[in-house]
């Protein structure tokens, strides 16, 4: 069959929309057009029927029809190209749908994995409405920190009613659900007698809250800096407990946690005055194969390690520095920076302590504390440990494991160098 016969056959067939002539054969196609393919090994021609009001098309062999044949051939060629390209368009469409499906599945899988980790940690998931009621509309504020505000609340269950501390987070509101739940899961997997225990969480859009056990004796800051000087032995046990807690975060967690804001306000005291570290895990979490990270300055003035200001790698040694400053505060029962001091040499605690150590006048640090005066040998050891911790060069600072060993007398404490070799105190 030639082209004209094939064209005429399709034209007079009400169901024919496309005729393909190839190797003397004519194949007629009806709607919907499907199963198109491109074959570069053989030549063929597609004839596409197009509606037109011109009556001359009633007879394809009429003179008027012959004058428009060139136009029809152009349309036929364009139609053939469109038919061939539709195969590629269908391919790309299917590929795009597949990619969207895979992305959605992976995202849901990750969220499910994070949620499973949280459930394994035995955490309770709270609704925001429940925590709002538990705090009486967030009425009683316990304190404010770098990451949010803490409120006192009451959580009731079938068997008991317990006080809790509810931290309303401010700085992580923009983080995704996966990141927040991964962080909560890491915190929940920590178990140590010197850490505040996480009981539950709330994750409803921008409302992200953490529910902790309540510590009845408040913060170490209120304990140390009150009117009366606390018991010497109790202070020492608190210092030891904090060191053990930080060592656990640095060396015994599956995911190393650098606190980045060790200070008396982040140390809580339970019913028996055992030190409990709070706010851990809310700063930068390091994976097990990471040891260094560059980040923005974190921490509180007076406790911040010098390397934060030098654009150098940050390690767990920043917590060692902060602990050293806080250890001196525990020894002296005064803040690290007191601008109202009459003697200018006593304004900065770290500088004053090193001066007293160098001049062998450590008795100035404890004033009329008779318990400490009767324990000068241990006092000197604690001061030496603190000076090692506040070394300006991070590589000179001991690890928290070694700090703990030195505090407990397991290893000897060597004579520390000047903590700031380029300052006036050396």
Number of C-alpha atoms within 10 A of each C-alpha: 11 12 18 11 12 19 21 15 15 24 22 11 11 9 12 17 18 23 23 19 21 16 11 10 12 22 14 19 17 14 9 7 10 11 6 11 12 13 9 7 5 8 9 14 15 23 26 24 17 11 7 8 6 9 9 15 16 12 13 16 12 11 11 14 17 14 10 13 13 11 11 17 14 11 16 19 16 13 17 18 13 11 17 14 14 15 15 13 11 11 10 12 10 11 12 12 10 12 11 11 12 12 11 11 11 12 13 13 12 14 17 13 15 21 18 14 19 24 14 12 19 15 18 14 15 16 14 16 10 12 22 14 13 20 20 14 12 17 12 12 15 14 16 14 15 15 15 15 18 23 21 21 25 16 16 11 7 5 5 7 10 11 17 22 24 30 24 21 19 16 12 16 15 11 13 12 19 17 13 18 22 18 18 23 23 20 23 21 19 21 15 14 13 24 24 24 20 25 18 20 24 21 17 12 11 14 14 21 25 20 26 21 16 21 19 14 15 19 23 22 20 13 21 21 17 11 8 9 16 15 12 19 12 12 21 17 14 22 22 20 20 23 25 22 22 26 22 20 24 22 15 13 16 13 20 22 27 23 24 27 25 28 24 22 19 19 22 25 21 17 10 8 18 22 27 23 28 21 21 21 22 21 17 17 18 17 11 11 8 11 12 12 13 12 12 9 14 16 20 15 11 16 23 21 26 16 17 17 10 8 12 13 12 20 19 23 24 26 26 28 26 24 26 27 25 26 27 23 22 23 20 21 22 18 19 20 16 13 11 9 11 9 8 11 13 19 17 16 21 21 21 17 23 23 18 15 18 13 9 11 12 19 16 13 24 18 11 11 15 10 12 20 17 10 12 14 10 16 19 16 19 24 23 22 26 29 26 25 29 27 23 18 15 20 9 15 24 19 18 24 15 17 26 23 17 19 22 14 13 10 12 12 18 11 11 17 14 19 22 14 12 9 9 7 14 13
